[in-house]
Amino acid sequence: MQNEIVVESPNQFGYTIYSKNNCPYCVKAKALIKDAQIIECDGYLTADKSTFLKYMDAYSRTEYRTFPMIFYDGEFIGGFTSAQKHFDKLQSFNEEF
């Protein structure tokens, strides 16, 4: 019997980026959101891809199959393009105050 993996949960405060090697959008997301918690997923995908994807489906409440997978304050916001819009909006809001 195979040991089930335990996937690290996203932070409840700030950004969390689920990333993998050789992913250009993961590189862009990490460059954009420098203070994000980074969770490298290659080990999860190699050890038990099915369990990893089930966890991500449940936590994100969607069936998302591309990287990066980005969360803010524990809530799934999407991939790089969605995160960039979210980050820019948050930055402009913070600059107003």
C-alpha positions as CSV (number, residue, x, y, z in Angstrom):
1,M,0.0,0.0,0.0
2,Q,1.3,3.4,-1.0
3,N,1.6,6.1,1.7
4,E,-0.7,9.0,1.0
5,I,0.9,12.3,0.6
6,V,0.1,15.3,2.8
7,V,-0.1,18.5,0.8
8,E,1.0,21.7,2.5
9,S,-2.0,24.1,2.9
10,P,-1.9,27.7,1.7
11,N,-1.2,30.5,4.1
12,Q,-4.3,32.1,5.7
13,F,-2.7,35.5,5.2
14,G,-1.0,36.7,2.1
15,Y,-0.2,34.9,-1.2
16,T,0.7,31.3,-1.6
17,I,2.0,30.0,-5.0
18,Y,1.8,26.3,-5.8
19,S,4.6,26.0,-8.4
20,K,6.5,23.4,-10.4
21,N,9.8,23.3,-12.3
22,N,10.2,24.5,-15.9
23,C,7.0,26.5,-15.7
24,P,7.4,30.0,-17.2
25,Y,4.2,31.4,-15.6
26,C,5.4,30.1,-12.2
27,V,8.6,32.1,-12.6
28,K,6.5,35.2,-13.6
29,A,4.2,34.8,-10.6
30,K,7.2,34.4,-8.1
31,A,8.8,37.6,-9.6
32,L,5.5,39.5,-9.3
33,I,4.6,38.5,-5.8
34,K,8.0,38.4,-4.1
35,D,6.7,37.8,-0.5
36,A,4.5,34.8,-1.4
37,Q,4.8,31.5,0.3
38,I,6.2,29.2,-2.4
39,I,5.1,25.5,-2.4
40,E,7.1,23.4,-5.0
41,C,4.8,20.7,-6.3
42,D,7.1,18.4,-8.3
43,G,7.5,16.0,-5.4
44,Y,3.7,15.8,-4.9
45,L,3.1,15.2,-8.6
46,T,5.7,12.5,-8.7
47,A,4.7,10.8,-5.5
48,D,0.9,10.8,-5.9
49,K,-0.5,13.1,-8.6
50,S,-4.1,11.9,-8.1
51,T,-4.1,12.7,-4.3
52,F,-2.5,16.1,-5.0
53,L,-5.1,17.0,-7.6
54,K,-8.0,15.8,-5.4
55,Y,-6.6,18.0,-2.5
56,M,-6.3,21.0,-4.8
57,D,-9.8,20.5,-6.2
58,A,-11.3,20.4,-2.7
59,Y,-9.3,23.3,-1.5
60,S,-9.8,25.6,-4.5
61,R,-13.4,24.4,-5.1
62,T,-12.7,24.0,-8.8
63,E,-10.9,21.6,-11.1
64,Y,-7.8,23.6,-12.0
65,R,-5.1,21.8,-13.9
66,T,-2.4,24.3,-14.8
67,F,0.4,26.0,-12.8
68,P,0.8,28.1,-11.0
69,M,-2.1,27.7,-8.6
70,I,-2.3,30.9,-6.5
71,F,-4.2,31.6,-3.3
72,Y,-4.6,34.9,-1.4
73,D,-5.6,34.7,2.3
74,G,-6.4,31.0,1.9
75,E,-8.8,31.6,-1.1
76,F,-8.0,30.4,-4.6
77,I,-7.7,33.2,-7.1
78,G,-6.4,31.4,-10.1
79,G,-3.3,31.3,-12.2
80,F,-0.8,34.0,-13.2
81,T,-3.1,36.2,-15.2
82,S,-5.8,36.2,-12.4
83,A,-3.2,36.8,-9.8
84,Q,-1.6,39.6,-11.7
85,K,-5.0,41.4,-11.9
86,H,-5.6,40.7,-8.2
87,F,-2.1,41.9,-7.2
88,D,-2.3,45.1,-9.3
89,K,-5.8,45.9,-7.9
90,L,-4.6,45.3,-4.3
91,Q,-1.4,47.4,-4.9
92,S,-3.4,50.4,-6.3
93,F,-5.9,50.2,-3.4
94,N,-3.0,50.3,-0.9
95,E,-1.4,53.3,-2.7
96,E,-4.7,55.3,-2.4
97,F,-4.5,55.0,1.4
